[in-house]
Protein backbone atom coordinates (compact mmCIF):
# COMPACT_ATOMS: atom_id res chain seq x y z
CA UNK A 1 0.00 0.00 0.00
CA UNK A 2 1.21 3.55 -0.70
CA UNK A 3 2.44 5.52 2.31
CA UNK A 4 -0.21 7.57 4.09
CA UNK A 5 -0.07 11.33 4.53
CA UNK A 6 0.96 13.49 7.48
CA UNK A 7 -0.56 16.59 9.08
CA UNK A 8 1.58 18.83 11.30
CA UNK A 9 0.14 21.85 13.09
CA UNK A 10 1.06 24.36 15.80
CA UNK A 11 -0.88 25.93 18.65
CA UNK A 12 -0.41 28.58 21.31
CA UNK A 13 2.11 31.41 21.47
CA UNK A 14 5.03 31.13 19.03
CA UNK A 15 8.73 31.02 19.89
CA UNK A 16 12.04 31.74 18.20
CA UNK A 17 12.53 28.06 17.53
CA UNK A 18 9.07 26.61 16.82
CA UNK A 19 9.77 26.46 13.09
CA UNK A 20 12.83 24.35 13.79
CA UNK A 21 10.62 21.62 15.29
CA UNK A 22 8.47 21.93 12.18
CA UNK A 23 11.61 21.57 10.05
CA UNK A 24 12.68 18.50 12.00
CA UNK A 25 9.33 16.82 11.37
CA UNK A 26 9.25 17.68 7.66
CA UNK A 27 12.83 16.59 6.98
CA UNK A 28 12.47 13.39 9.00
CA UNK A 29 9.29 12.46 7.14
CA UNK A 30 10.99 13.18 3.81
CA UNK A 31 13.83 10.88 4.78
CA UNK A 32 11.35 7.99 5.11
CA UNK A 33 9.39 8.10 1.82
CA UNK A 34 8.22 4.53 2.22
CA UNK A 35 6.60 5.36 5.58
CA UNK A 36 5.15 8.82 4.95
CA UNK A 37 3.38 10.37 1.99
CA UNK A 38 2.69 14.07 1.61
CA UNK A 39 3.24 16.34 4.58
CA UNK A 40 0.46 18.86 5.13
CA UNK A 41 0.53 21.83 7.48
CA UNK A 42 -2.66 22.74 9.28
CA UNK A 43 -3.07 26.46 8.56
CA UNK A 44 -3.51 28.14 11.95
CA UNK A 45 -3.31 24.94 13.96
CA UNK A 46 -6.23 22.64 14.60
CA UNK A 47 -8.50 25.31 13.10
CA UNK A 48 -6.87 24.60 9.76
CA UNK A 49 -7.71 20.92 10.15
CA UNK A 50 -11.33 21.73 10.98
CA UNK A 51 -11.60 24.12 8.03
CA UNK A 52 -9.77 21.67 5.75
CA UNK A 53 -7.10 24.30 5.08
CA UNK A 54 -4.10 22.04 4.62
CA UNK A 55 -0.89 23.55 3.22
CA UNK A 56 0.90 21.07 0.97
CA UNK A 57 4.39 21.36 2.43
CA UNK A 58 5.61 18.87 -0.15
CA UNK A 59 5.38 21.76 -2.62
CA UNK A 60 8.06 23.74 -0.73
CA UNK A 61 11.67 23.09 -1.70
CA UNK A 62 14.25 21.59 0.62
CA UNK A 63 16.17 24.88 0.48
CA UNK A 64 13.20 26.83 1.85
CA UNK A 65 12.49 24.20 4.50
CA UNK A 66 16.12 24.50 5.64
CA UNK A 67 15.56 28.25 6.18
CA UNK A 68 12.99 27.42 8.84
CA UNK A 69 15.98 27.00 11.17
CA UNK A 70 16.27 30.75 11.62
CA UNK A 71 12.72 31.81 10.77
CA UNK A 72 11.09 32.87 14.05
CA UNK A 73 7.50 32.85 15.31
CA UNK A 74 4.70 31.07 13.48
CA UNK A 75 4.53 32.82 10.14
CA UNK A 76 5.28 29.63 8.26
CA UNK A 77 2.02 27.72 8.82
CA UNK A 78 0.43 29.78 11.58
CA UNK A 79 -0.82 28.99 15.08
CA UNK A 80 -4.08 29.26 16.99
CA UNK A 81 -5.63 29.26 20.44
CA UNK A 82 -8.47 26.91 19.64
CA UNK A 83 -9.08 23.97 21.94
CA UNK A 84 -11.07 20.82 21.33
CA UNK A 85 -13.32 20.51 24.37
CA UNK A 86 -15.76 17.98 25.71
CA UNK A 87 -19.15 18.46 24.11
CA UNK A 88 -17.79 19.68 20.78
CA UNK A 89 -18.89 16.48 19.10
CA UNK A 90 -19.20 18.03 15.66
CA UNK A 91 -15.59 19.27 15.84
CA UNK A 92 -14.37 15.79 16.73
CA UNK A 93 -16.37 14.24 13.90
CA UNK A 94 -14.97 16.83 11.51
CA UNK A 95 -11.37 15.96 12.47
CA UNK A 96 -12.09 12.32 11.64
CA UNK A 97 -13.72 13.26 8.33
CA UNK A 98 -10.82 15.50 7.26
CA UNK A 99 -8.16 12.93 8.13
CA UNK A 100 -10.08 10.21 6.30
CA UNK A 101 -10.66 12.41 3.25
CA UNK A 102 -6.94 13.16 2.93
CA UNK A 103 -5.69 9.70 3.93
CA UNK A 104 -3.85 11.06 6.96
CA UNK A 105 -2.09 8.41 9.00
CA UNK A 106 0.03 10.59 11.29
CA UNK A 107 -0.73 13.83 13.14
CA UNK A 108 1.96 15.93 14.86
CA UNK A 109 0.91 18.81 17.12
CA UNK A 110 3.51 21.31 18.32
CA UNK A 111 2.61 23.29 21.43
CA UNK A 112 2.34 23.66 25.19
CA UNK A 113 -0.03 22.40 27.86
CA UNK A 114 -3.31 23.05 26.06
CA UNK A 115 -1.89 21.91 22.73
CA UNK A 116 -0.80 18.59 24.22
CA UNK A 117 -4.34 18.23 25.54
CA UNK A 118 -5.60 18.62 21.96
CA UNK A 119 -3.04 16.06 20.75
CA UNK A 120 -4.19 13.72 23.52
CA UNK A 121 -7.85 14.17 22.58
CA UNK A 122 -7.05 13.41 18.94
CA UNK A 123 -5.11 10.29 19.99
CA UNK A 124 -8.06 9.09 22.08
CA UNK A 125 -10.46 9.98 19.28
CA UNK A 126 -8.45 7.85 16.88
CA UNK A 127 -8.44 4.92 19.28
CA UNK A 128 -12.13 5.12 20.18
CA UNK A 129 -13.39 5.72 16.64
CA UNK A 130 -11.27 3.05 15.03
CA UNK A 131 -9.45 5.67 12.96
CA UNK A 132 -6.08 4.38 11.78
CA UNK A 133 -4.14 7.39 13.01
CA UNK A 134 -1.01 8.01 15.07
CA UNK A 135 -1.07 11.27 17.06
CA UNK A 136 2.19 12.54 18.58
CA UNK A 137 2.85 15.77 20.47
CA UNK A 138 5.93 18.00 20.23
CA UNK A 139 6.70 20.33 23.18
CA UNK A 140 6.88 24.10 22.77
CA UNK A 141 6.52 26.93 25.27
CA UNK A 142 8.59 29.91 26.37
CA UNK A 143 7.10 29.59 29.88
CA UNK A 144 8.80 26.22 30.53
CA UNK A 145 5.69 25.12 32.42
CA UNK A 146 5.10 21.92 30.45
CA UNK A 147 5.92 18.72 32.27
CA UNK A 148 6.31 17.57 35.84
CA UNK A 149 7.74 19.14 38.99
CA UNK A 150 10.53 16.57 39.12
CA UNK A 151 11.70 17.29 35.54
CA UNK A 152 11.54 13.57 34.76
CA UNK A 153 9.00 13.71 31.93
CA UNK A 154 10.51 16.79 30.28
CA UNK A 155 13.61 18.72 31.38
CA UNK A 156 12.74 21.89 29.48
CA UNK A 157 10.64 23.02 26.55
CA UNK A 158 12.02 24.30 23.24
CA UNK A 159 11.52 28.06 23.26
CA UNK A 160 12.51 28.64 26.86
CA UNK A 161 16.26 28.68 26.24
CA UNK A 162 15.89 31.50 23.71
CA UNK A 163 13.67 33.69 25.87
CA UNK A 164 16.06 33.08 28.79
CA UNK A 165 18.93 34.22 26.58
CA UNK A 166 16.88 37.26 25.54
CA UNK A 167 16.47 38.32 29.17
CA UNK A 168 20.07 37.60 30.08
CA UNK A 169 21.13 40.03 27.34
CA UNK A 170 18.25 42.47 27.85
CA UNK A 171 18.88 42.93 31.57
CA UNK A 172 22.64 43.17 31.09
CA UNK A 173 22.14 45.97 28.55
CA UNK A 174 19.51 47.64 30.73
CA UNK A 175 22.00 47.67 33.59
CA UNK A 176 24.47 49.62 31.46
CA UNK A 177 21.75 52.17 30.74
CA UNK A 178 20.64 52.39 34.36
CA UNK A 179 24.17 52.70 35.69
CA UNK A 180 24.74 55.73 33.50
CA UNK A 181 21.37 57.44 33.90
CA UNK A 182 20.56 56.70 37.54
CA UNK A 183 20.87 60.35 38.69
CA UNK A 184 17.60 60.97 36.83
CA UNK A 185 16.17 57.44 36.58
CA UNK A 186 17.35 55.49 39.62
CA UNK A 187 14.72 52.73 39.31
CA UNK A 188 14.01 50.72 36.18
CA UNK A 189 11.06 48.30 36.22
CA UNK A 190 11.11 45.57 33.55
CA UNK A 191 8.07 43.34 33.05
CA UNK A 192 8.63 39.76 31.86
CA UNK A 193 6.23 37.31 30.26
CA UNK A 194 5.24 34.04 31.89
CA UNK A 195 1.83 34.72 33.41
CA UNK A 196 1.89 32.98 36.81
CA UNK A 197 4.98 30.85 36.10
CA UNK A 198 8.36 32.32 37.10
CA UNK A 199 10.89 30.73 34.75
CA UNK A 200 11.13 33.76 32.44
CA UNK A 201 11.69 36.53 35.02
CA UNK A 202 14.07 34.16 36.84
CA UNK A 203 16.26 34.20 33.72
CA UNK A 204 17.20 37.80 34.58
CA UNK A 205 19.67 36.31 37.08
CA UNK A 206 21.62 34.86 34.15
CA UNK A 207 22.61 38.44 33.33
CA UNK A 208 24.46 38.67 36.64
CA UNK A 209 25.24 35.25 38.13
CA UNK A 210 27.84 36.80 40.47
CA UNK A 211 25.22 39.22 41.87
CA UNK A 212 27.13 42.43 41.32
CA UNK A 213 24.17 44.39 39.89
CA UNK A 214 21.36 45.89 42.01
CA UNK A 215 18.72 43.55 40.58
CA UNK A 216 15.53 42.43 42.32
CA UNK A 217 13.44 39.62 40.76
CA UNK A 218 9.74 39.29 41.56
CA UNK A 219 8.18 35.97 40.62
CA UNK A 220 4.47 35.37 40.99
CA UNK A 221 5.42 32.38 43.15
CA UNK A 222 7.28 34.62 45.62
CA UNK A 223 4.03 35.64 47.30
CA UNK A 224 5.23 39.18 47.97
CA UNK A 225 3.00 42.26 47.95
CA UNK A 226 3.35 45.55 46.14
CA UNK A 227 4.09 47.24 49.46
CA UNK A 228 6.89 44.79 50.20
CA UNK A 229 8.30 45.43 46.74
CA UNK A 230 8.37 49.14 47.54
CA UNK A 231 10.17 48.57 50.83
CA UNK A 232 12.77 46.41 49.11
CA UNK A 233 13.40 49.04 46.43
CA UNK A 234 13.87 51.76 49.03
CA UNK A 235 16.49 49.66 50.84
CA UNK A 236 18.30 49.00 47.53
CA UNK A 237 18.34 52.72 46.77
CA UNK A 238 19.78 53.42 50.21
CA UNK A 239 22.62 50.97 49.65
CA UNK A 240 23.30 51.29 45.89
CA UNK A 241 21.62 54.47 44.74
CA UNK A 242 19.76 52.60 41.99
CA UNK A 243 17.66 49.47 41.45
CA UNK A 244 16.53 47.27 38.55
CA UNK A 245 13.23 45.52 39.22
CA UNK A 246 12.33 42.53 37.05
CA UNK A 247 8.70 41.62 37.68
CA UNK A 248 6.52 38.85 36.32
CA UNK A 249 3.49 39.98 34.35
CA UNK A 250 1.47 37.80 36.72
CA UNK A 251 2.77 39.43 39.92
CA UNK A 252 -0.22 40.35 42.09
CA UNK A 253 -0.74 44.11 41.93
CA UNK A 254 -4.54 44.01 41.99
CA UNK A 255 -6.92 44.49 39.09
CA UNK A 256 -5.23 45.02 35.72
CA UNK A 257 -8.42 44.85 33.65
CA UNK A 258 -7.61 41.33 32.51
CA UNK A 259 -8.39 40.07 29.02
CA UNK A 260 -8.43 36.31 28.43
CA UNK A 261 -7.63 34.26 25.34
CA UNK A 262 -9.57 31.27 24.01
CA UNK A 263 -7.57 28.97 26.29
CA UNK A 264 -8.80 30.97 29.30
CA UNK A 265 -5.34 32.43 30.00
CA UNK A 266 -4.92 36.10 30.88
CA UNK A 267 -3.41 38.08 28.01
CA UNK A 268 -1.39 40.61 29.96
CA UNK A 269 -0.28 42.36 26.78
CA UNK A 270 -3.93 43.10 25.98
CA UNK A 271 -5.07 44.00 29.50
CA UNK A 272 -6.09 47.54 30.41
CA UNK A 273 -3.02 48.12 32.58
CA UNK A 274 0.42 46.55 32.74
CA UNK A 275 1.92 45.27 35.95
CA UNK A 276 5.05 47.34 35.24
CA UNK A 277 3.05 50.57 35.00
CA UNK A 278 1.20 49.87 38.24
CA UNK A 279 4.53 49.17 39.97
CA UNK A 280 6.06 52.36 38.54
CA UNK A 281 3.04 54.41 39.59
CA UNK A 282 3.22 53.02 43.12
CA UNK A 283 6.98 53.51 43.47
CA UNK A 284 6.67 57.11 42.36
CA UNK A 285 4.34 57.82 45.31
CA UNK A 286 7.14 56.84 47.70
CA UNK A 287 9.87 59.13 49.01
CA UNK A 288 13.11 57.95 47.42
CA UNK A 289 16.36 58.47 49.33
CA UNK A 290 17.93 59.61 46.04
CA UNK A 291 16.84 62.09 43.35
CA UNK A 292 14.81 60.95 40.35
CA UNK A 293 11.88 58.69 39.64
CA UNK A 294 11.08 55.15 38.54
CA UNK A 295 10.41 54.32 34.94
CA UNK A 296 9.22 51.15 33.28
CA UNK A 297 9.75 48.97 30.21
CA UNK A 298 7.47 46.24 28.90
CA UNK A 299 9.09 44.08 26.23
CA UNK A 300 6.36 42.77 23.97
CA UNK A 301 6.15 39.73 21.76
CA UNK A 302 9.71 40.47 20.61
CA UNK A 303 10.91 38.39 23.57
CA UNK A 304 9.53 35.30 21.83
CA UNK A 305 10.42 36.17 18.22
CA UNK A 306 13.73 38.09 18.34
CA UNK A 307 15.74 35.58 16.29
CA UNK A 308 18.96 37.56 16.81
CA UNK A 309 18.82 36.56 20.49
CA UNK A 310 17.89 32.93 19.85
CA UNK A 311 19.89 30.27 21.65
CA UNK A 312 21.79 28.00 19.26
CA UNK A 313 21.33 25.23 21.81
CA UNK A 314 17.58 25.86 21.74
CA UNK A 315 17.52 25.82 17.93
CA UNK A 316 19.35 22.50 17.81
CA UNK A 317 17.15 20.89 20.46
CA UNK A 318 13.92 22.13 18.88
CA UNK A 319 15.01 20.45 15.67
CA UNK A 320 16.08 17.28 17.47
CA UNK A 321 12.83 16.87 19.37
CA UNK A 322 10.90 17.38 16.12
CA UNK A 323 12.89 14.70 14.32
CA UNK A 324 12.53 12.41 17.31
CA UNK A 325 8.75 12.82 17.20
CA UNK A 326 8.81 11.14 13.79
CA UNK A 327 10.79 8.22 15.22
CA UNK A 328 8.29 7.97 18.09
CA UNK A 329 5.44 7.81 15.57
CA UNK A 330 7.22 5.13 13.51
CA UNK A 331 8.38 2.93 16.36
CA UNK A 332 5.93 3.48 19.21
CA UNK A 333 2.70 4.65 17.60
CA UNK A 334 -0.16 6.65 19.01
CA UNK A 335 -0.43 8.72 22.20
CA UNK A 336 3.07 10.02 22.96
CA UNK A 337 4.88 13.36 23.22
CA UNK A 338 8.50 13.62 22.12
CA UNK A 339 10.65 14.86 25.02
CA UNK A 340 14.06 16.28 25.97
CA UNK A 341 15.82 14.85 29.02
CA UNK A 342 19.08 16.02 30.55
CA UNK A 343 21.84 13.48 31.02
CA UNK A 344 22.65 13.41 34.71
CA UNK A 345 25.84 11.37 34.40
CA UNK A 346 29.18 12.62 33.17
CA UNK A 347 30.47 16.15 32.93
CA UNK A 348 29.11 19.00 30.86
CA UNK A 349 25.65 19.55 29.45
CA UNK A 350 24.12 16.83 27.28
CA UNK A 351 20.59 15.74 26.48
CA UNK A 352 18.84 12.81 24.91
CA UNK A 353 15.39 12.52 23.39
CA UNK A 354 12.69 10.31 24.81
CA UNK A 355 8.90 10.15 25.02
CA UNK A 356 6.13 10.65 27.58
CA UNK A 357 2.46 9.59 27.47
CA UNK A 358 0.28 12.44 26.23
CA UNK A 359 -2.18 11.82 29.04
CA UNK A 360 0.54 12.72 31.57
CA UNK A 361 1.52 16.03 29.95
CA UNK A 362 -1.87 17.20 28.66
CA UNK A 363 -2.84 20.30 30.65
CA UNK A 364 0.16 19.79 32.95
CA UNK A 365 1.38 22.90 34.75
CA UNK A 366 4.87 23.04 36.20
CA UNK A 367 5.49 25.94 38.56
CA UNK A 368 8.88 27.40 39.37
CA UNK A 369 10.33 25.20 42.14
CA UNK A 370 10.09 26.77 45.59
CA UNK A 371 13.57 25.42 46.35
CA UNK A 372 14.94 27.67 43.60
CA UNK A 373 13.51 30.84 45.16
CA UNK A 374 16.10 32.55 47.35
CA UNK A 375 15.27 33.15 51.05
CA UNK A 376 14.95 36.88 50.30
CA UNK A 377 12.18 36.02 47.80
CA UNK A 378 13.59 38.63 45.41
CA UNK A 379 16.20 36.39 43.85
CA UNK A 380 16.73 32.84 42.64
CA UNK A 381 19.31 30.32 43.77
CA UNK A 382 22.49 29.08 42.14
CA UNK A 383 20.72 25.77 41.50
CA UNK A 384 18.45 27.57 39.04
CA UNK A 385 21.44 29.25 37.40
CA UNK A 386 23.10 25.85 37.04
CA UNK A 387 19.92 24.50 35.43
CA UNK A 388 19.27 27.39 33.06
CA UNK A 389 22.75 28.54 32.06
CA UNK A 390 23.40 25.77 29.49
CA UNK A 391 20.07 26.43 27.79
CA UNK A 392 21.07 29.88 26.52
CA UNK A 393 24.11 28.53 24.67
CA UNK A 394 27.34 30.34 23.87
CA UNK A 395 27.41 31.68 20.32
CA UNK A 396 25.28 34.16 18.44
CA UNK A 397 22.93 32.62 15.92
CA UNK A 398 23.87 33.18 12.28
CA UNK A 399 20.81 34.45 10.39
CA UNK A 400 20.99 34.55 6.57
CA UNK A 401 20.49 38.07 5.23
CA UNK A 402 19.70 39.70 1.92
CA UNK A 403 20.36 43.43 1.51
CA UNK A 404 20.91 43.69 5.25
CA UNK A 405 17.57 42.11 6.14
CA UNK A 406 16.92 38.61 7.50
CA UNK A 407 15.96 36.02 4.90
CA UNK A 408 13.15 33.90 6.29
CA UNK A 409 11.62 30.76 4.81
CA UNK A 410 8.90 31.20 2.21
CA UNK A 411 6.39 28.37 2.37
CA UNK A 412 4.72 27.79 -1.00
CA UNK A 413 1.02 28.79 -0.72
CA UNK A 414 -0.20 25.51 -2.17
CA UNK A 415 -3.20 23.88 -0.51
CA UNK A 416 -4.57 20.38 -0.75
CA UNK A 417 -7.79 20.39 -2.81
CA UNK A 418 -10.82 20.47 -0.53
CA UNK A 419 -12.95 17.34 -0.58
CA UNK A 420 -15.55 18.16 2.07
CA UNK A 421 -18.26 20.80 2.56
CA UNK A 422 -17.24 24.07 4.21
CA UNK A 423 -17.17 23.97 8.00
CA UNK A 424 -17.15 26.55 10.80
CA UNK A 425 -15.55 25.33 14.07
CA UNK A 426 -18.09 25.05 16.84
CA UNK A 427 -16.61 27.64 19.17
CA UNK A 428 -16.30 30.19 16.35
CA UNK A 429 -19.86 29.40 15.29
CA UNK A 430 -21.15 30.07 18.79
CA UNK A 431 -19.62 33.56 18.75
CA UNK A 432 -21.27 34.60 15.50
N, C-alpha and C positions, 0 to 999 in steps of 0.2 A: 504494500500500500504506500502511496506517496506520503511524504512527511506532512504533518498537520501544522497549522499556522500558529503564530504567537501574537499576543497582545501585551504591550507594556504601557503602563500609565503611571502618573505621578499625582500626589495629593498633598495638601497642606502648604505651609510657607516654603519657598525655595531656599537654596543655599548656593554657595560658590561652587560646590562640587557635585550637585545633584545630576548634572548632565554627564558626569564621568561614570556614575553608576549606570545610567542609560547606555552610555558607550560600551561599558563592559558587557551588558546584556546583549546588545546588538552584535558586537564582534564575536562573542562566544557562540551565539546562535548561528552566525554565519560560518563559524569554523566547524559546525556539525550539520552540514546540509542534508545528511541522511536522516537526522533526527528532527529538524525544524524546517518548516516551509517559510512563507513570508513572515516578516516581522512588522506588525502594525503598532502604531502609537495611538493610544486613546487621547484624542484632542481634549484638553482640559480634564484629564483624569477620568474617573468613573463616569462623569457626565458625558464624555465622548463616547463611551461604550453604550450608554443608554440611548444617546441620540444617533448611534451608528455613524459617528464621525471618526473614522479610523484612517490615520495617516499611513500610507504605504511607505514605510521606512526603507524597504528594499529598493525604492526608486532613488534614494540618496547615495551618492558615491562614497566609497571607503575614505577618500580624502576629506570629505565634509564630516563624516562620522568621527574621524580622528580629531577634528577641530573641536569636538564637544569637550575635550579634555580641559580647555581653558575658556569655555563659553559658560558664563555664570547664569544663575537664576533659572527660570523655567521657560524661557522664550522658545525653546526648541519644539516641545510638544504641548506645553502648557500644564497648569495644575488647577486644582479646584479645592473647595471646602464643602463638598457634598458627601453626605454619609448615608449609607444604606442602613435603615433602621427597621426594627421589628414593626410589622404592620404594613410595610411598603411592599405588599405582595406583588403588585404590578411591576414595580422596579425589578424585583428578583426574577420574575418571569421574563422580563425584557432582556436581562443579562443572559439568561439561558438561550433565548431566541437569537440574540445577536451572535453569540459564540457558535451556536449551531449553524447559523446562516453562513458564517465565514470560516467554518471548519477550524475553529480555534481549539487547540489542545493544551496550550500552556498560557497562563496569565501571571505576569509579574507586576506587583504594585509597590512603588517606591514611596515611602513616607514614614510618618511618625506614629504616635499612639493610635489615633483615630484611623489612620490609613491602614495600619495592621489589623484593626478591627474589621475594616472593609474586606481586606484580603482573607481574613479568617471566615467572614460570612460567605464569601464567594467559595472558599474551599468546602465549607459545610454544605452550601447549596449544591455544589457539584456532587458531593457524596450522597446527599439525600435525594437528589433528583435523578440520579443515575447518569449524570452528564460526564462524559469521558474528558475530564479536565484536570490539569494540575495547576494549583494556585500556590505561588510562592511570594513571600514578602521580602522587601529590601529596605533596610533601615535608613532613615534620613531625619535629622532634626538638629537645628542649631542649639536647642535647649539642653540636649544631652539627657533628657528625662525618660527616654525609652529603655526599658529593661528592668532589672531587679536591683534591690538595694545592695546586694552582695557583689554585683558586677560579674556574676557567673554566667548569665545568659548572654549579656552583651557588655563589653568593656566600655565602649563609647560609640556614639553615632557619627557617621560621616556628616560633615557640616559643622560640628562643634569645634574641631581643631582649627578651622579657618576663622570662625568668629572669635575664638580665643586669641588667635594671632592678631586679628584686627584690634582687639582691645589692648593687647600688650603693646602694640605700636601706638595706638591712639592715645593711651594714657601717658606713655613715655613722651610723646610729642606735646601733649597738653601740659605736662609738667615743665617742659622748657618754656612754654608760653607763660605759665603761671609764675614761674620763678622770676621772670623778667618784668612782669606787669603787676606783681602783687601790691605795690604801693597804691594802685587804684582799684585793683580787682583781687583782693586777698583770698577770696573763696570761689572756687570753680566747682559747680555741681554738674556731673555727667550722668545721664540716665542710660541704663543698659536694658536691652531686651531680655526676655526670659519669663515673663509673667510672674508666676509664684515660685519658679524654680531658680536657684541661685548660681548655677554653673557659669553663666555668662558674666555677671558682675564680678564673680570670684576671679575670673581671668585677668582682672585689672592687676592682681598681685604679681602676675608674670612680668609686668613692666618693671617691677622693683622687688625682686626676690630677696634682696639684702635689707630691705626696709629702710632705705635712706631718704625716701620721699615722704612728705606729710600727707599720706593717702589714708582715707577712711572708706571702708567698703560696707555697704548696707544691703544685706540679703533679706529677702522676704522672710526666710527661715530664722533670722536673728531674733525676731520678736520684739525689736526695739520700737520706741514711739518717736514721733516727730520732735517732741520736747527733749527726749534723750539725745537725739541727733544734734539738736541745737547746743546742748550742754557740751557734747563732745567736741563740736566745732570750736566753741569758745576756748576750751582748754588747749586745742591744737594751735589756735591763733596766739594764745598767751605764750606758748613754748616755741613756736616756729614762725609766727608772723603771717602764715598762709596755710591754706588747707584745700586739698582736692577731695571732693566727696563723690564717690561712685555709688549710685543708688539703683536698685532694681526697679523696673517699671511697675512691679507688683508690690512695692513697699507700701505699707498701710499709712496713708496720709489722709484718710477720709474719702469722701465722695469725689470722684473725678469725672462724673457724668459718663459712666461706662457705656461703651458700645460693644455688642457681642457679634461674633461671626457665626456661620452656620453650624460650626462644631460646638457652639455654646461658650467659646473662650472669649475673654475680654480682649478687644482690640485697642490696646493703649494708644497706638498711633492715631486712632480715629476718635478717641474719647474727647470730651469737652475741655478737659484740662490735663496737662502732663504732670506726673509726679515731680519732675525736676522743677517745674515752675512753681508748684506749691511749696516745695522745699526752699527755693530761692526767696519767694515772697515771705515765708516765715522767718528765715534767717535775717532778712533785711529789716525785720521789726525788732531784732535784738541789738543790744549795745555791744559792738565789737571793741576789743581792746586795741585795735589798730585802725588806721584810716581805711576808707574804701567800703565797697559793698560786695555782695555775692552776685554772681552771674551764672547762667546755666546754659548747657548744651544738650541737645537731644539728637544723637545720631539716628537717622531713619533706617529705611530698608537697605541703605548702603552697607550696613554691617553684615548683611547676609548675601550681598552680591558684588562686593568690591574685589574683583578677581586679582587685582594687584597685590592684595594682602592675603591671598589664599595660601594655605599651608600645603607645601608640596607633599608632605606626609599624608595629609587629608585627601589630596587629589589621588594619590596612589592607592590609598585604602578604599576610597569610594569606588574606584575602578575594580579593585580586587574583590570587593564584596558583591559587586554586580556580576562579575564573571562567575563567582562562586555560586550565586543564585541559580545560574544555568546548570551547574553541576549538581546542585541539590535537586533541581527539577528532574534531571536525567536519571540520577541514581537513587533518589529517596522518595520522589513523588510528591503527592499533595499535602498541604497543611503545614509548611515550614517557613521560617524566616531565615535568610542568610545572616550570619553574625560575624563580628570581629571579637576575638579574645586575645588578651595580652599573655605572652609567655612569661611565666613567673620564675622559670629556671634560667640560669645563665646570666651573663652580664649584658648590659645594654638594653635597648628597647626593641622588641620584636613582637609580631602578632601572627596569629594564624586564623584561618576562616573556618567557621563551624556552622551549626544550625540550631534553632530553637523552635519548639512547637508554637504555631501562631496563637493558639489559645492561651499561652502563657504570656505573650507580649501584647496581645490586643488590649487596648485601653490601659496598659500598664502606665504607672506614673512614678518615676524615681526622683525623689527629692534630694537636695544637696545633703550629704551625710552630716549629722550633727557633730560627729567627731572631727570633722574638717573645719568647723567654725571655731575661731580662736576664743579663748576665755573672755577677751574684751568685747566680743560680739561685733567688732567693727573691722575684723581681719579674718583671714583664713590661715590654716596651718601649713607647715612645710610638707606635710603628707599630701595635701592637695597640689602643691607646687610640683612635687615629685610625680604625681599622677598626670598632671596636665602639661608639664613642660615638653615632653617628647611629641605631643600632638601638634604643636605649632611648627615643628620642623626647624630647619636651619636656613635654607637658601630662599631667595626670592623666586617666585614663579616666573617662567619665561613665557610671555604672551605674544603670539604672532601679531605683527602690526602691518598695516598698509597706510602709507601717507601719514604716519604718526598716530593712527587710530587702531584700536584693537580689531583684529579680524576674527569674528565669531562664526560658528558653524551656520550654514544655511540649509535647513531641511527642505527638501523638495516638496512643494505643496500639492502632492499627489494623494488622492484619497481612494480608498477601496470603493467600488461601485455599491450603492445602497441596494439592499435586497428586501428590505422590510418597510412597512408604512412608517410615516413620521411619528415621532414619540416625544412627549414632553415629560421629563422626570416628575415624579409625584410631588416632591416638595416644591419644585418650581411652579407646578400646576396649582398648588394650593395657595400660592401667593398672588396669582393673577386675579 
